[in-house]
Amino acid sequence: MIDKRPFLTTTDLSFVFAEQLHVLDGISLHIQEGAFVALVGPSGVGKSTLLRLFGGLLPPTSGQVLLQGQPPLAHRSPIGIVFQRDGLMPWRTVWDNVALPLELQGVQKGEMRNGRIQAMLDLVGLNGFEHSYPAQLSGGMAQRVSIARALVHEPALLLLDEPFGALDALTRERMGQELLHIWQAMPVTVFMVTHSIMEAVLLADEVLVMNGQPATGNPAKITARIPINLPRPRHLEMQATADFQQDVATIRQAIAGFP
C-alpha cells in the first residue's frame, strides 16, 4: 500500500435494474489509495454490478461514487478494467491489442507509445509474443495481454472482474502470483471481484463480503470488511499457515452467517 488517503468513496450507493430489480442498497465505503481490495459473496448477489458502478459503466440509481472527489468518468486518470473473458480483438496482434487504450487516448505512434507498450509486455512476461494473435495464446497468456492493455494507459484504478475464473486451477494460482508481481512493480489501486475466498486472502489487503438476495427482494449490502494482515510479499506457501486459514474461516462465516 502506498498511501493512506481515501481514494474511492461511495455514499448510500444503490442500483435498481430496469426499475424492477433492486440489486444494491445503501453501500457506503472508502478504499485507500494504493490498496488491493477483494470482494466476495454468493453468485448473483451483485458483485459485478458494484464493480461496473465503480468504473462508470453503470450510473447509480441513487447515491454516488467518487474517485478523489470526482465521478469515475470525470477523473483525470483513466480506469483499467479486466473481465473474466479476455475480450481481445482476434484480428489484432498482442502489440496492437495492448496499444488500443493509447489509440483511444490519442497518443500518437512514436517512441513514447512504443516504449509504454513494450514496457507493459515485458512486465507481464510476453516479450517475444508481440506479433502473435490471440488464437495463438494460452488462456493465461491472453489474460496477461488483457492486464497489460488495462495498465498501459497508466490508470488510477484497476478493476478486475473474476479475471482468472475461466482458467484451470494451476494456471489460476500462477496468474495470481503474476498479478502480485505486476502490482508491486506498478502500484495502482485495485478492486477485484472473485468467487475464490483463498484467492482473495492471498492477494488482498482487505476483503469485503457482500450478501443479499436481490432476486427475492433483498438487495445486496456490504456485510463485513475483513483486513488481511499477512506479510508481503505473498507466496502460495502461506495458504498452509494458521493465520491464512483463520482469515479464510472468518470470511466463510461472514458469507454463511447471513440469513
Secondary structure, 3 states (H helix, E strand, C coil): CCCCCEEEEEEEEEEEECCCEEEEEEEEEEEECCCEEEEECCCCCCHHHHHHHHCCCCCCCEEEEEECCECHHHCCCCEEEECCCCCCCCCCCHHHHHHHHHHHHCCCCCHHHHHHHHHHHHHCCCCCCCCCCHHHCCHHHHHHHHHHHHHCCCCCEEEEECCCCCCCHHHHHHHHHHHHHHHHHCCCEEEEECCCHHHHHHHCCEEEEEEEEHHHCEEEEEEEEEECCCCCCCCHHHHHCHHHHHHHHHHHHHHHCCC
